[in-house]
Amino acid sequence: MATPLLHVIDDVVTRSAGVSLRMLRLDQVHPLLSGNKWYKLHLNLQAARECGYPTVLSFGGAYSNHLYALAAAGKLFGFRTIGVIRGEILQPLNPTLAFAQEQGMELHAVSRTDYRDKTSPEFLAELTERFGACHVIPEGGGNEAGVLGCTEIASSLEWSAEAKDRLVTLACGTGATMAGIIAGLTVPCQTTGFSVLKGGEFLQQQVLDFLRTVEAPDPGSWHINTQWHFGGYARSTPELLAFIHDFTERTGIPLEPVYTGKMMYGLYAMLAAGEIARGSEIIAIHTGGIHVRASLARDWAD
Ligand SMILES: Cc1ncc(COP(=O)(O)O)c(C=O)c1O
């Protein structure tokens, strides 16, 4: 894993808001296990190894960055991997699932109704009967090992000696990455998570639960912004796509519309509305996932 760099973003919006903005480029730490993925996976793989499980099984939708990374990690570190997919698997496979399969992941479709039961003991017993003993990672890598791994992200956050108002921003799906970062912070800092899902209010409780799972105190200095979901998970609008295009043209930093694009749009909206204190030092976390653009381009073209 490469050490993630902090990329300075200095433009008309940051200047008129009077803030400094840098982006933590987790998207660059590894060509296949980029973003928050390695942080969520490595302690899970270690646990699987220690328990002697040759197989790792996890869950996700057709665009799952988590399954993409798990498949790559399985190939790199010698695990058989099973991806339980929500809903039908359409042929030809989209680039995300095609990549996972190429890495050796066995794809197993379950109906959307059955998928809702994915944490029930009966459903997990059925999967174990079918695939043999395996280490099961919940959807999105949101378990104790995943959250603990994400605490390491906080050690890449560097602040100036004179920083007073520090703000970390990131995109939230399950809230596991956010909880890990909050748990790993060593200096006073606000954290804002942008829900990429419609109805993201549930993330408030989920982050609290994840903090409890890793026995971290709740510092109270965090907030879930539910405003910038753009219609829901993997939904988009022309404004969001135009923002992403413009941002990438100006900065050279790639974004995608499922996670990082929504987070940066929301952050820029907050800056433009004067909702962030002047003088703040902001670090936006680039949680990766860029490869999903190929799958979206194909499906949105249909
Ligand atoms: C690129 C990207 N960013 C952000 C997230 C959100 O992470 P979390 O589910 O831990 O909130 C995910 C999902 O894992 C993701 O794939």
The ligand as an ORCA input file, in Angstrom:
! r2SCAN-3c Opt
* xyz 0 1
  C     -16.062      4.564     -2.969
  C     -16.780      4.448     -1.665
  N     -16.846      5.527     -0.875
  C     -17.505      5.508      0.295
  C     -18.121      4.358      0.741
  C     -18.880      4.410      2.015
  O     -18.316      3.644      3.008
  P     -19.184      3.159      4.236
  O     -20.081      2.062      3.739
  O     -18.186      2.660      5.198
  O     -19.980      4.306      4.725
  C     -18.066      3.194     -0.045
  C     -18.666      1.931      0.419
  O     -17.974      1.129      1.001
  C     -17.392      3.243     -1.284
  O     -17.331      2.180     -2.095
*
